[in-house]
Structure formats: structure tokens, C-alpha cells
Amino acid sequence: MSDSESGGGEGDAGNDGGETAAVLDFLPHGRTEDDRPQYEKSPLAYVVTETEFRLAELELDTDSDIAIGDRIDLTDDEEIIRIRDIDYDDLPSGAQSEIDYVVEEIVVSNEKRFVDFYNEAQPITLRLHQLNLLPGIGKKLRNNLLDERDRRPFQSFTDLESRVSGLHNPKEVLVERILEELREDDLKYRTFVERDDAE
């Protein structure tokens, strides 16, 4: 678990619009394993950020009106008392069951960003390409993808699927990789999920 914490409402000067996060779970009475009296517990929300797929626990003001699926601006929300980065294993079971749907929703609602990944993916080493990190993409399929994108950039997931033989459901391939990066701590290469490795 990361100890990266910050107070809410303190805008990040380098962030022009704030970091938006999707609510995975909301515990209006705090953690059940917290033995403190109810009046000392703050509501908690578990979120995933939309750009870096960072997982966080938010300690909220007692008057917070948040629901699963809501979007929160982490830099401009007066309801947030504290933000704490967490690992996948620190999520409550409700958040773990919701994360698959939320990640897919983020990919669908940001289609251009993720199609651009296919257009802009680069080699990592002499023998490994970013495209090879995606489930089901081997050398032959990677080469087909690279050949097609050299002809002209991909415009959508549908365009990708129709132009690249063997690439079935490119959106789902990305979702699977993002979920793998969220769940696995010991991956050597990460493309989508930001991690604080200085711990």
C-alpha cells in the first residue's frame, strides 16, 4: 500500500482541469473493521482515476452525497478530506467487482485516446513492442497491426477490427491489459497504469 496522501481541495498547479476519478465503492460508515465509534468514522470512497488508472481511497466529509459510478474531480472537490493511493488488494470486495465495468466504460468513453495507443505504440526493447504486451497479440498480429497503421492511422475500434485480420475486439484487449496492470504488482512493463515505484 502506498503512503502517498494529500488533502482534498488543494488544486494542483500543473493540472489544468483536474484529475477525474470514477467511484468504485462508497462506504458511508467507513470500514467495517475499523473499531472506532461510528461518530469518529468518516465516509470512504474507493476510486480509479481516468487518465492514469491509479487506485485511491478518499476520506470524505460526513455530508458527502456520492454514489457508485459517479465522477469526482480530485483537485476541486471540497468534500474530500484526504486522498490515499492504494493497491488493488486494498480495495473492498464491492470495488473489486465493479472495477471491470468501470475500466471498460473509461475505455469506451475515451475511444480516441485508446485507438491512438494502437497508432502510436512503440518498441520497448529490440525484441519487445508495446503491442506485444496486449493479450493475444503475438509477432504476426503485431506486424499486421504495424503494416495497417503505416498505410493510414486507425480511426476507431471498429476500423481496427475490420482492417486487422485476427484482432477481435480491440477494446476488450485493452481492458484486459489495464485490469492485469491494476491487479499484478510484479509486472515488468506498464503501459496504462501509473505506479509509485519509489516506495
N, C-alpha and C positions, 0 to 999 in steps of 0.2 A: 504494500500500500504506500502511496506517495504522501509526503507530508506537505506538499505544496498547498498553501492556504492563502486566501485573501478575503478581504471584506467585500461585500457587495456594494454597488452604487458608486464605486470609485472607478471612473472611466479610465480606460487605457488610452493614453495619448496617441499611441501609434495605431489605434484601432478605429477606423472611420466608419462606424455603423454598428459596431458591437459584434460580439460573438453570440450567435443564436444557438440554443440548445433545445432538444426535444425531451419532454418529460417521459421517463420510462415507468416510474412508480412514484407514488406520493403517500407518505406515512404521516397523517395529520397529528398522530400522538407520539411521534418519534419511534425509535427502535424498541421492539418488544423486549429484547434482552437488557435494555437499559433499566437498572433497578431504582433510579431516582423517582421521586414522587411525580405524578402527572404534571403538576403545575410548574415543575422545573424543566420539563422536556419541551423542546421546540419541534415544530413540524419539519419533516425532511422530505426532500425531493431528490430522486436519482435521475440524472440526465446524461445524454450523449450530445456533444457539440456537433454541429452540422458541417463544419469545414475540416476539422482535424480528428473527428471521431474520438475525442477524449471523454472519458467517463468521469463524472463528478457527483459528489454528494453535496446538496445545498441545504444549509440550515436556514430556515425561513422564519419570518415574522409570524407571530401567532394568528394574525388576521389574514393570512395568505389564502387566496382562493385559486388554487391550481388543480388541474386535473391531468390524468394520463393523456398524452398526446399533445398537450399544449406546447407552444413555443415560447421560450423565455430569452430575453436579451440579457446576457450575463453581465454586461458592463453598465446597463442602465435600468436596473430593477431595484427599487427601494425596498422590496420585500425580502431581499437576500441579505442575511446576516453574515454568512460565511460560506466559502466555496472550498471544497477539499477534493483534490484529484484522488481517484480510487482505481483499483484493478477490477477486472471482470468478476473475479471470485468474491469481491466485496459487495456486489450487487445483491439485493434481496431477490428471492425466487420470482416474485412478480415482475421485477425489472428484467431478469434474465429471460423470462418467457416473452416479454414484449419487444426485446431488442431486435429480433429478426424482422419484425414488421416495420419497425421504425427505420432501420437501416435501409430496407427496400424502398420505403416511402421517400427517404432522403435522396437515394439514387434516382428514383423516378422523377422527383420534382427538380432535380438538378441534372437532367439528361445531358445537356450540352457539356457541362463540366466533365462528366464521366465518359462521354463519347470522345471528348478531346484527349482523355487519357490514352485511348486506342490510337489516336492520331499523333500523339507526342511521346509515347513511351520510348525509352532509350535503353541501350545496353548498360548493364550494371558492371559486368566484367567482360573479358574477351569471349567467354563461353556462356554467359548468362544474360538474358534480356529481361526487362521488367515484365514483358508479356508472358514469359515462362513462369512467373510467379502465380499467374491465374490458373485455377483448377481446370484441368483438361486441355491446356494449351501446351503442346509439345513443339518440337523443332519444325515439323512440317506445317502445322497450323499457324505457328508464328510467322514462318516465311510467307505463307499465303496472305496473312494479315498485312505484313510489311509491303508485299507486292501491290496489294489493292490500295493501300493508303498512299503509295508512291504515285499511283495513277491519278487519284484525287482524294481529298480528305473525306472521312466519313461524316455524314450529316445527322444520323440518328441511330438508335439501336436497331430499328427495322432495316435501315440502309446497311448496317454492319452485317446483320444476319443474312440479308439477301445477296450481298456481294462476296462474302467469305464462306466458301463451302466447308462444312464441318463445324462452324461456330454456331451452336444452337443456344439461343437465349443469352446473348452477351451481357444483358443486365444482371441476370441471375449469377453469372460467373463472377462479376464484380462484387455482388452482395456476399457471395460465399467467401471471397478473399478478404473482404473487410471484416466479416464475422470471425474468420480464422485469426486475423491480426488482433482483434479485440480479445479473443479467448486465450490465445497462446502467448506466454511470456517469453519463450526462448526462441522466437523466430529470428533468423539472422538478418533478413531483409524485410523492411516495412515500406509500403508504398502509400498507404492511405491513413493509417492510424499513427498519430503522434504519440511518442512515449518519452517520458523524462528518464533517460538512461544515466543521468548523473547521480543517481541515488546510491 
